Amino acid sequence: MPKSREKAGFAAQRDPSTPDRITTSAGLVTIRGAGRTQPEPQPPLDQYFNSLFTALGPQHWWPGDTPFEVIVGTILTQNTSWTNVELALVNLRGEDLLTLDGIERVNQRHLANLLRPAGYFRQKARKLKAFVKFLRAEYAGSLRRMFKTPTLELREKLLGVWGVGPETADSILLYAGEQPVFVVDAYTKRLFSRHGWTGEKAKYEDIRWMVERQFPGNVRRFNELHALIVNAGKNWCRPKDPKCGECPLGRYLEEGR
């Protein structure tokens, strides 16, 4: 496991060039949000990771036999549960379509029918078609060539593909390409907001920047931390009736941090 970063200091200074951020003396960052006027001392995010990892263990995420399957999964998981995605992947695998060539050759209407379990199946069929068209046009169909592109440049290109937003682009980069980016989803926003790391209206890019700044270039940590947060969100940090008393992170709330 990567070494823990030093503990956060309690003195904080506001960075005038970034008015929505509070920077601590140890380099940790709290993103200010609606209703928050004063920064609060917090344990390092490393402690959150260690608490979740100790309780839940390695998550082995993202499931997929190939990088292409991982990418398909990241697109299909939009606005649905992974259980539903797995059903759609079984359909694709059953017709030998979990490849670039397979998605290219299949009729879009038939593809949509196979994706029905994942919801929004017509849109997702179109999104998969758009991605493989992009991959073929930009990189001659080679994921290896695609992931040799500098991360920031590739991220911008992915965001230009129809149906690929920041969360999907970052999931592709992190989980399929092992690029040093952190994925922010609804679970992340909820947990960080409840624990005072961010405001409820914090922007995606600010949250991503906060985590990446604390674990610069640490692909393994970004991967595991996001997966652990998803697990915690499903089990304890729910939208309604959260089970904070059962959550490994509950003690931080009890301590007022």
Residue pairs with C-beta under 8 A, 6 or more apart in sequence:
1 53
2 215
2 218
2 220
2 221
4 44
4 46
4 47
4 50
5 26
5 44
5 46
5 214
5 215
6 26
6 44
7 26
7 43
7 44
8 24
8 25
8 26
8 28
8 41
8 42
8 43
8 44
9 24
9 25
9 26
10 24
10 25
10 41
11 24
11 25
12 22
12 23
12 24
12 25
12 30
12 39
13 23
13 24
13 25
14 21
14 22
14 23
15 21
15 22
15 23
20 31
20 32
20 202
20 203
20 206
21 29
21 30
21 31
21 32
21 206
21 210
22 29
22 30
22 31
22 32
22 39
23 29
24 30
24 39
26 44
27 213
27 214
28 42
28 44
28 45
28 214
29 209
29 210
29 213
29 214
30 39
30 40
30 42
30 196
30 197
30 198
30 210
31 197
31 198
31 199
31 202
31 206
31 207
31 210
32 39
32 199
33 193
33 198
33 199
33 200
33 201
33 202
34 199
34 200
34 201
35 199
35 200
36 196
36 199
40 196
40 257
41 257
42 195
42 196
42 197
42 252
42 257
43 252
43 257
44 214
45 197
45 211
45 214
45 215
45 225
46 214
47 252
48 195
48 249
48 252
49 221
49 224
49 225
49 228
51 248
51 249
51 251
52 225
52 228
52 229
52 231
52 232
52 248
52 249
53 224
53 228
54 248
55 248
56 228
56 231
56 232
56 248
58 224
59 224
59 227
59 228
59 230
59 231
61 175
61 223
61 224
61 226
61 227
61 230
62 70
62 73
62 74
62 171
62 175
62 176
62 227
63 70
63 73
63 82
64 70
64 72
64 73
64 175
64 176
66 98
67 143
67 147
67 176
67 177
68 98
68 99
68 100
68 143
68 176
69 89
69 98
70 172
70 175
70 176
71 131
71 143
71 172
71 176
72 89
72 92
72 98
72 103
72 128
73 85
73 89
74 168
74 171
74 172
74 175
74 176
75 124
75 127
75 128
75 131
75 163
75 164
75 168
76 85
76 88
76 89
76 115
76 118
76 124
77 85
77 118
78 120
78 124
78 167
78 168
79 119
79 120
80 118
80 119
80 120
84 117
84 118
84 119
85 117
85 118
87 117
87 118
88 114
88 115
88 116
88 117
88 118
88 121
89 98
91 114
91 115
91 117
92 98
92 102
92 114
92 115
95 102
95 106
95 114
96 102
97 103
97 106
97 111
97 114
100 132
100 135
100 136
100 141
103 111
103 128
103 129
103 132
104 129
104 132
104 136
106 114
108 125
108 126
108 129
109 125
111 125
111 128
111 129
112 121
112 122
112 124
112 125
113 121
115 121
115 124
115 125
115 128
118 124
123 163
124 163
126 162
126 163
127 162
127 163
127 164
130 161
130 162
130 163
130 164
131 161
131 163
131 164
132 141
134 157
134 161
135 141
135 142
135 143
135 146
138 146
138 157
139 145
139 146
139 149
143 176
143 177
146 154
146 177
147 154
147 176
147 177
147 178
147 179
149 157
151 173
151 179
151 180
151 181
154 173
154 177
154 179
155 169
155 170
155 173
155 181
158 164
158 168
158 169
158 172
158 173
159 165
159 166
159 169
164 172
166 184
166 204
166 205
166 208
167 183
167 184
167 185
167 204
170 181
170 182
170 183
170 184
170 208
171 183
173 179
173 181
174 180
174 181
174 182
174 183
174 219
174 222
174 223
174 226
175 183
175 223
178 219
179 219
180 212
180 216
180 217
180 218
180 219
180 222
181 208
181 212
181 222
182 208
182 211
182 212
182 215
182 222
182 225
182 226
183 208
183 222
183 226
184 204
184 207
184 208
184 211
185 226
185 230
186 233
187 229
187 230
187 232
187 233
187 234
187 237
188 207
188 226
188 229
188 233
189 198
189 200
189 202
189 207
190 233
190 237
190 239
191 229
191 232
191 233
191 237
191 249
192 198
192 202
192 207
193 199
193 200
193 202
194 237
194 242
194 253
195 249
195 252
195 253
195 257
196 257
197 210
198 206
198 207
198 210
211 222
211 225
212 222
215 221
215 222
215 225
232 247
232 248
232 249
235 243
235 246
235 247
236 242
236 243
236 244
236 246
236 247
236 249
236 250
237 244
237 247
237 249
244 250
244 253
